Amino acid sequence: MEPAKGMLVLVCGWTVAAAFTALRTISQRTNVTSADGNRFPAPASWAAEGYR
């Protein structure tokens, strides 16, 4: 979870809280656990959904 969160902060310029929220939301929507974080889909709608 930490590496994925760190990449979102670095690449997208998000806050740590926004990155965590994004990962948690995607995990819940896709039924993928945070332990499988490297397999999360990367929806194009993240920016539109306010994960900044």
Contact map, one row per residue, 1 for C-alpha under 8 A:
1111100000000000000000000000000001101000000000000000
1111110000000000000000000000000000000000000000000000
1111111000000000000000000000000000000000000000000000
1111111100000000000000000000000000001100000000000000
1111111110000001001100100000000000000000000000000000
0111111111000001001000000000000000000000000000000000
0011111111110000000000000000000000000000000000000000
0001111111111100001000000000000000000000000000000000
0000111111111111001000000000000000000000000000000000
0000011111111100000000000000000000000000000000000000
0000001111111000000000000000000000000000000000000000
0000001111111100000000000000000000000000000000000001
0000000111111110000000000000000000000000000000000001
0000000111011111011000000000000000000000000000000011
0000000010001111111000000000000000000000000000000001
0000110010000111111100000000000000000000000000000000
0000000000000011111110000000000000000000000000000000
0000000000000111111111000000000000000000000000000011
0000110110000111111111100000000000000000000000000011
0000100000000001111111110000000000000000000000000000
0000000000000000111111111000000000000000000000000010
0000000000000000011111111100000000000000000001000010
0000100000000000001111111110000001001000000000000000
0000000000000000000111111111000001000000000000000000
0000000000000000000011111111100000000000000000000000
0000000000000000000001111111110100000001100000000000
0000000000000000000000111111111111000001000000000000
0000000000000000000000011111111110000000000000000000
0000000000000000000000001111111100000000000000000000
0000000000000000000000000111111100000000000000000000
0000000000000000000000000011111110000000000000000000
0000000000000000000000000111111111011001000000000000
0000000000000000000000000011001111111000000000000000
1000000000000000000000110010000111111000000000000000
1000000000000000000000000000000011111000000000000000
0000000000000000000000000000000111111111000000000000
1001000000000000000000100000000111111111000000000000
0001000000000000000000000000000000011111000000000000
0000000000000000000000000000000000011111100000000000
0000000000000000000000000110000100011111110000000000
0000000000000000000000000100000000000011111000000000
0000000000000000000000000000000000000001111101000000
0000000000000000000000000000000000000000111111000000
0000000000000000000000000000000000000000011111100000
0000000000000000000000000000000000000000001111111000
0000000000000000000001000000000000000000011111111110
0000000000000000000000000000000000000000000111111111
0000000000000000000000000000000000000000000011111110
0000000000000000000000000000000000000000000011111110
0000000000000000000000000000000000000000000001111111
0000000000000100011011000000000000000000000001111111
0000000000011110011000000000000000000000000000100111
